[in-house]
Amino acid sequence: MEDLRTVMRAVGSSRAVMFGYSEGAPMSLLFAATHPGQVTALILGSASARWFPAPGYPCGQGAQEMFDALEDIAAHRWGQGASIEWYMQGRAGSARMRQAFARFERMAISPSSFLRMSRMIRDIDVRAVLPAIQVPTLVIQRLDDRITPPCHGRYLASHIAGARYFEQPGDHSLRFAASGNSEALYVEIADFLATTAHPGDPGDPGDPADRIDPARRPQTANRSLHPFEVPAQLPVAHVAVRRFPLLYGRVEQVVVHLRSERLERHRRRTQLVDGLYQR
């Protein structure tokens, strides 16, 4: 959490919208609970308070199988795209997507680092802080998520006061457009921020042109779990960028400045690893 506070100080941000994705969600939950004055709103995507079943926690029945499978991939087949079967199984039959995932694996993390991270994630449990979350919260859940099945997202939404819950078809990997209906997701996020922001906050609707016409919003009622249709040509890309100027602008500049040497080393290592895998 201290890294996050350091970056916020470096870019002059006193408050920000937190977006906690997957294993990054527990840290975001802790930050929102312990530093609420620095959090305007909290968005949790493909998230969980813990991954294994426990007394009072009915989720995670398939977690052991999932962790075992991913650790086996890391130990024996990392860099071949096999993790797509878990992260984005809806596109696992595409040779092009599997090749892209193979490169993603090689660039993202080494096999040994993945195994260390996996062991750490097994021990995560932040259920105790959920009642302390007082900031506006949006929980995003994909119906076909094999890493974090719907039970996890529903648990978070039901244990965070006033949480807004959004469920849609798709896989775990929100970062990839091919994993689900990204436009509907952007609309939901922009609408959430527009309805929770105060003047001057990150996510403040500001320009009226940025506001979303209610007729274009995905229709959900009482946390409906039904799929929905959204017009294909929604102007959501610029809305997402305007909603997150910190993410798309100043933070990127600061990270590049602070880590330029590390990024260069990573680039050279990636070229070397790609060469080894192609031999």
C-alpha positions in Angstrom: 0.0 0.0 0.0 2.9 2.3 0.6 3.9 2.1 -3.0 0.4 3.4 -4.0 0.7 6.3 -1.6 4.1 7.1 -2.9 2.8 7.3 -6.5 -0.2 9.4 -5.4 2.1 11.9 -3.7 4.4 12.0 -6.6 1.6 13.0 -9.0 0.0 15.4 -6.5 -3.2 13.3 -6.1 -4.8 13.6 -2.7 -7.8 11.4 -3.7 -8.3 8.8 -6.4 -10.7 6.2 -7.7 -9.2 2.8 -6.8 -9.6 0.0 -9.4 -8.6 -3.3 -7.8 -8.4 -6.2 -10.3 -8.1 -9.9 -9.4 -5.3 -10.4 -6.8 -4.9 -6.6 -6.7 -8.4 -6.2 -5.2 -7.5 -7.3 -1.6 -4.9 -4.5 -1.4 -7.4 -2.0 -2.8 -9.9 -3.1 -0.2 -7.3 -2.7 2.6 -6.3 0.8 1.3 -10.0 1.9 1.1 -10.6 0.7 4.6 -7.5 2.2 6.2 -7.2 5.4 4.1 -10.8 6.3 3.2 -9.9 10.0 2.9 -7.7 9.2 -0.1 -10.3 7.1 -1.9 -13.1 8.7 -3.9 -14.6 5.4 -5.0 -13.7 1.8 -5.2 -14.1 -0.5 -8.2 -13.4 -4.2 -7.8 -13.1 -6.4 -10.9 -12.8 -10.2 -11.0 -12.2 -9.8 -7.3 -12.3 -11.8 -4.1 -11.8 -11.4 -0.3 -10.1 -14.8 -0.3 -9.9 -17.7 -2.7 -10.4 -20.8 -0.6 -13.5 -22.0 1.3 -13.6 -21.3 5.0 -16.1 -21.4 7.8 -18.7 -18.8 6.9 -17.3 -18.5 3.4 -19.0 -20.8 0.9 -16.9 -19.7 -2.2 -13.8 -21.3 -3.7 -14.9 -24.9 -4.1 -12.8 -25.2 -7.2 -9.8 -23.1 -6.0 -7.5 -26.1 -5.3 -7.9 -27.4 -8.8 -7.4 -24.0 -10.3 -4.2 -23.3 -8.2 -2.8 -26.7 -8.9 -3.4 -26.4 -12.6 -1.8 -22.9 -12.9 1.2 -23.9 -10.8 1.7 -27.0 -13.0 1.6 -24.7 -16.1 4.1 -22.4 -14.4 6.4 -25.3 -13.5 6.3 -27.1 -16.9 4.7 -25.2 -19.7 5.1 -21.5 -19.0 5.4 -19.3 -22.1 3.3 -21.6 -24.3 -0.1 -20.0 -23.7 -1.6 -22.8 -21.7 -2.9 -20.4 -19.0 -5.5 -19.1 -21.5 -7.6 -22.2 -20.5 -8.2 -20.5 -17.1 -7.9 -16.8 -17.8 -9.8 -16.5 -21.1 -11.2 -19.9 -21.9 -13.8 -18.5 -24.3 -10.9 -17.8 -26.8 -8.8 -20.9 -26.0 -9.6 -22.4 -29.4 -8.0 -19.5 -31.2 -4.4 -20.2 -32.2 -3.8 -16.5 -32.6 -5.1 -15.8 -29.0 -3.1 -18.7 -27.6 0.0 -17.3 -29.2 -0.7 -13.9 -27.8 -1.2 -15.4 -24.3 2.2 -17.2 -24.7 3.9 -13.9 -25.2 1.9 -12.4 -22.4 3.1 -15.1 -20.0 6.7 -14.5 -21.0 6.5 -10.8 -20.6 4.4 -10.6 -17.5 6.2 -12.7 -15.0 8.8 -15.5 -14.7 7.6 -19.0 -13.7 9.4 -18.9 -10.4 7.8 -15.5 -9.6 4.4 -16.8 -10.5 4.8 -19.7 -8.2 5.8 -17.4 -5.3 2.9 -15.1 -6.1 0.5 -18.1 -6.1 1.7 -19.2 -2.7 1.1 -15.7 -1.4 -2.4 -15.5 -2.9 -3.4 -18.8 -1.2 -3.0 -17.0 2.2 -5.0 -13.9 1.4 -8.1 -13.2 3.5 -9.4 -9.6 3.9 -13.0 -10.5 4.9 -12.5 -8.7 8.2 -12.1 -5.3 6.5 -15.3 -5.4 4.4 -17.5 -3.9 7.0 -15.1 -0.9 7.3 -15.5 0.0 3.6 -17.5 3.2 3.5 -16.6 4.6 0.1 -18.9 4.1 -2.9 -18.1 0.6 -4.3 -18.7 -1.1 -7.7 -18.2 -4.9 -7.9 -17.7 -6.2 -11.4 -18.2 -9.9 -12.0 -17.9 -12.1 -15.1 -20.3 -15.1 -15.2 -17.8 -17.5 -16.8 -14.8 -16.5 -14.7 -12.8 -19.7 -13.8 -10.3 -17.9 -11.6 -12.8 -15.9 -9.5 -16.3 -17.5 -10.0 -19.4 -15.4 -9.3 -19.8 -16.5 -5.7 -16.8 -14.4 -4.8 -18.1 -11.2 -6.4 -21.6 -11.7 -4.9 -20.0 -12.2 -1.5 -18.1 -8.9 -1.8 -21.2 -7.0 -2.9 -23.3 -8.4 -0.1 -20.8 -7.6 2.6 -19.8 -4.1 1.5 -22.4 -1.5 2.6 -24.2 0.0 -0.3 -22.1 -1.8 -3.0 -23.3 -1.7 -6.5 -23.1 -5.1 -8.3 -22.6 -5.6 -12.0 -22.5 -9.0 -13.6 -22.1 -9.9 -17.3 -21.1 -12.9 -19.5 -17.4 -13.2 -20.1 -14.0 -14.5 -18.8 -11.7 -13.4 -16.0 -9.4 -11.2 -18.0 -11.1 -7.8 -18.0 -7.9 -6.3 -19.5 -8.6 -8.1 -22.9 -11.4 -6.8 -25.1 -12.0 -10.3 -26.4 -12.9 -11.6 -22.9 -16.4 -10.0 -22.8 -18.5 -7.0 -23.7 -16.1 -4.2 -22.9 -18.3 -1.4 -24.1 -21.1 -2.4 -21.7 -18.4 -2.6 -18.9 -17.1 0.9 -19.7 -20.6 2.3 -19.7 -21.3 0.8 -16.2 -18.0 2.2 -14.8 -18.6 5.6 -16.3 -22.2 5.7 -15.0 -21.1 4.6 -11.5 -18.5 7.3 -11.3 -21.0 9.9 -12.6 -23.5 9.0 -9.9 -20.9 8.9 -7.0 -18.6 11.8 -7.8 -18.7 15.1 -6.0 -17.5 18.4 -7.7 -13.8 18.3 -8.2 -13.4 14.6 -7.4 -11.9 12.1 -9.8 -14.9 10.9 -11.9 -16.8 14.2 -11.6 -19.1 14.3 -14.7 -17.8 17.8 -15.5 -18.5 18.3 -19.2 -22.2 17.5 -19.9 -21.0 15.8 -23.1 -19.4 13.2 -20.9 -22.6 12.2 -19.2 -24.3 9.0 -20.3 -27.8 9.2 -21.7 -30.0 7.1 -19.4 -31.5 5.5 -22.5 -28.1 4.1 -23.3 -27.4 2.6 -19.9 -27.5 -1.2 -19.4 -30.8 -2.0 -17.8 -30.4 -3.9 -14.5 -32.9 -4.0 -11.6 -32.4 -5.5 -8.2 -29.0 -6.7 -9.1 -30.4 -8.6 -12.1 -28.1 -11.3 -13.4 -29.6 -11.2 -16.9 -27.5 -10.4 -20.0 -28.3 -7.1 -21.7 -27.9 -5.4 -25.0 -26.1 -2.1 -25.6 -25.9 -0.1 -28.8 -22.7 -1.0 -30.6 -21.6 2.6 -31.3 -21.6 4.1 -27.8 -19.0 6.9 -27.3 -17.5 5.2 -24.3 -13.8 5.1 -25.1 -13.3 8.8 -24.6 -15.5 8.7 -21.4 -13.2 6.1 -19.9 -10.1 8.1 -20.7 -11.7 11.3 -19.3 -12.8 9.5 -16.2 -9.3 8.3 -15.4 -6.9 11.1 -16.3 -4.7 9.9 -13.4 -4.4 6.5 -14.9 -3.9 7.5 -18.5 -1.7 10.6 -17.9 0.2 11.6 -14.8 0.7 8.2 -13.3 2.0 6.8 -16.5 4.5 9.6 -16.7 5.7 9.1 -13.1 6.0 5.4 -13.5 8.0 5.7 -16.7 10.3 8.3 -15.0 10.8 6.3 -11.8 11.3 2.9 -13.5 12.9 3.7 -16.8 16.0 1.7 -16.1 14.0 -1.2 -14.8 11.8 -1.1 -17.9 14.9 -1.2 -20.1 16.2 -4.2 -18.3 12.8 -5.9 -18.6 12.8 -5.2 -22.4 16.2 -6.8 -22.8 15.2 -9.8 -20.7 12.0 -10.2 -22.8 14.0 -10.2 -26.0 16.3 -12.8 -24.6 13.4 -15.0 -23.3 11.6 -14.7 -26.6 14.7 -15.9 -28.4 15.1 -18.9 -26.1 11.5 -20.0 -26.6 11.7 -19.7 -30.3 14.7 -22.0 -30.5 
